[in-house]
Amino acid sequence: MHNMLYAVCIGGGDSVTTAKQIKLALTYKGISEAELSRLIGSKPSAFNQRMKTDKFTKDELEMIAATLGAVYYSSFEFPDGTKF
């Protein structure tokens, strides 16, 4: 079990891509893209292509998160605390 808190801060209006988020999660868990791809039932080459295009469905991201022992959140959050 990891007892550290990881935070990613991107300045200057840069955004973290979904593929980058997945890579960070893989680093945190200490597993490779190839291992994750096998765990989710995908071929490593196919998963690698998805990482390059950075196109994942919400269901895929939730499955990846569950496989990694995490929860994937996707929402809109406004400065007043309103979330959708």
Steps between C-alpha positions, in 0.01 A plus 500: 500500500628844412498752781601800293289774351583587140396830352542621146496873440508631147550872458455741218169358381650165400277199534580142589383262230314183586796297374729694734264433790512129419880508482517674838265239648712219353815652648328534837393133489833382358361319198556535127261593222538148362404346835198729533390420146504128578313553826218681317488244218671705231805431288798719595529635145132597492521666840815686397314637198216618725756675719642677194159622385396577860143391430331299773135462590380570852431126541857417394644750745285361780619146414865613496453673835331195656780278370753731665301509825389858447186693414473715188306825538383708207301813575463872459578701811433871528674751730193514725526124565225395260580165337340316210 
